[in-house]
């Protein structure tokens, strides 16, 4: 083979010639159990799975929703009024039909054009996997009472994995599906917009589809200057890195999905922008060569690092999964609280033994991990 051809192949396909390996310092907090709170304890019979969270404007009230069994029925909800230090179950106050909603409910605050803030909980399907897509429940009084809403009718694998307010007051929602809405390749990411506070949504359109790869579970975030939108995506073949794409026009058009940095490779990214302008994203680690693969981790870094595909500042091992499978934890909620603490919530097999998965949160302050993770 000619040298020029080798060089061309190396530039085009570097993964063929370079083995993936860690390129970030790791801060391990997973063994520090004083940081942990168990929101819903798994038992030998009950598997608590796939939580998401939303915090209210006071920065200390948080709602958490999840499902029973892996991708199973919705029903549970809990509320904390002290920044996640204690939780109260709200299951009995929810509409009876909510327990028939299936697969990874997710919770959001959406303000309508009437100025009213509502809390929405969307799920993937109603009744059966082939039933009407995206049923929901909604509260108009800060979570005191809830009512069941009509399904949106969008076939999906999972409901919205992220929703972002746009500059014109509308909201952009992202989700993924396979052919006929099923969980099989090829997967694609779709976008839809609501202009009335979540009641109705535009006809979904595909915004990410990659030959030979399966983009899914998109998480949308805004650049520090507010001009651009970015999306991190799980890549479900798990043969390389995760994917990302960017928009300069509020989601009207998107750039081609490209690989993330090694340290951002994982499933179900969720994160926040820190007060100093950096980002922290939590996810299930799926990076090739990672010593924490299959565990619940976070990446800390700048927007410039993220967009350029550079390493970032460091990674944090948040919680240790005792599951045999390396793909059975990590659907997270991430909240930046009023006292500066970060609260991360996920599901995982918390300890060895017969107990199934629990919903667990852990907390930290970024100053703590910076002191241990940043290089001199």
Residue, then its C-alpha position, 0 to 999 in steps of 0.5 A: x500500500x502506498x504511503x500517501x494512501x496510508x496517510x489518507x486512511x489515517x486522517x479519514x479513519x483514525x480509530x482504525x489506527x489508534x486504540x481508544x484510551x482514557x485522556x482525562x483525569x478521573x475523580x472518584x466520588x462513588x464510594x463516598x456514601x454520605x453524598x447519597x440519598x436513596x429515593x426509591x429502594x429496589x427489592x428482590x421483586x421491584x426494579x426501580x428504573x429510568x428517573x428524570x428530575x425537574x427543579x422549580x424556580x426556588x432552586x430547592x424544590x425538585x420532582x422526580x419521576x421513574x418507571x417500574x421495571x426496565x422501560x416498564x410502567x410509569x406510576x411513581x413520583x417523588x418530591x423534595x423541598x430541601x434540595x434532594x436531601x429528603x423525598x415524599x412519594x406522590x403516587x397516590x395523588x396522580x391520575x389513575x391512568x398514569x400507571x398505564x403509561x409506559x417506558x421512561x417518563x420524563x418531566x419538564x417545566x414549560x411556560x405557555x404564551x399565557x405566562x402560566x408555568x405548567x409541569x408536564x410528564x411525558x411517557x412513550x406509549x399508552x397501554x401497550x408498546x404499539x398504543x398511542x405515542x406520548x401520553x402525558x400528565x400535567x399540573x397547573x399548580x406547581x405539582x399540587x394536582x395533576x390531570x391526564x392529557x391526550x396522547x400526542x400520537x407520536x410513535x417513539x422508542x422513548x418520549x422527549x429526552x430533552x426540551x429547550x425554550x427558544x428565543x421566540x417563546x416556543x419550546x423545541x422537543x427532541x426524541x428518537x425512534x426506529x422504523x415504525x417507532x420501534x427500538x431497532x436500527x436504523x435509529x433517528x432523532x426527531x424534532x417538534x415544536x410547541x407554541x402553546x405551552x405543551x398542549x400541541x406540537x408540530x409535525x415531527x421531522x428528522x434532524x439526525x440520521x447517520x449511515x452505519x450509526x444509531x443516534x438516540x437519546x438527544x440532549x439539547x443545550x445552549x452555548x454560553x453566548x446564547x447564540x447556538x444550540x448543541x445536542x449530545x446523542x447516544x450512539x447505540x452501536x457502541x462501536x465508537x464515540x457519542x455524537x453531537x451536532x449544532x444549530x446557529x438558527x434556533x433549530x431550523x437547520x442542524x449541522x452534520x452529526x460528528x463524534x464527541x470527545x472520548x470523555x463524553x462517550x456515553x448513554x443518555x446525557x443530561x447536564x447543566x451550565x455551571x456558573x463559571x460558564x463550563x458544562x457538566x454532563x452526566x451519563x452512563x459511561x460507554x467510552x471504549x477503554x474506560x475504567x468506569x465503563x458501565x458506571x454513572x459518570x460526569x464530564x466537566x469542560x468548556x464549550x470550546x473543549x466540547x465543540x472542538x472534540x478536545x478532552x475537557x477538564x476531567x471526569x467524575x465517577x458519581x456512582x458505582x453500578x453492581x449490575x452484571x450488564x454494562x448498560x443498566x444505569x445512568x438515565x439521569x436528572x441533573x439539577x443546579x441548586x440555589x446553594x450551588x450544589x449539583x444533584x445527580x439522580x439515576x437508577x442502578x443496582x446500588x449494592x451486591x445481593x438480591x435487591x434489584x435497581x434503586x433510584x439514587x441521588x448523589x450531590x457535590x459542589x464543583x469546587x470540591x471536584x475542581x480541587x481534585x480534578x484540575x491539573x496544576 
